[in-house]
Amino acid sequence: MQIKFSSVPVDDQDKALAFYTEVLGFEKCADIPMGPQYRWLTVTAPEGMAGVELVLEPMGFPPAKVYQQALFDAGVPATAFITSDVHAEKARLAAKSVRFRGEPVNMGPIIAVMFEDTCGNLIHLVQPLVAPPAP
């Protein structure tokens, strides 16, 4: 079994695609119409594992918006992205006007900072400080 797709809810797929590609540097992978208002829209990280895609998931029913807003209000990230240098990545993204929630914090095995994705989500940017255990 493998993880192929992970999703983040977005309030506007076009706005999300622009942010995740033009600002974060991900690449559009799939953009397939799925009816009059929905599309299967995914991005991939050029530096990430081959074949893993992030679904920019439209909120198709009202409880999804309530859940997304509750996470945001509570300061809970929707997902996390890994980087090898959180300070350099924060500087790169801040130069593109990404809004961060504070400075990177050393949390033992990681250094982490949160940012807003402009689509209703908080994203944790994480730099691992220890190697993961071998499988």
Secondary structure, DSSP 8 states (H G I E B T S, - for coil): ----EEEEEES-HHHHHHIIIIIT--EEEEEEE-SSS-EEEEEE-TTS-TT-EEEEEE--SHHHHHHHHHHHHHT--SEEEE-S-HHHHHHHHHTTT--EEEEEEE-SSEEEEEEE-SSS-EEEEEEESS-----
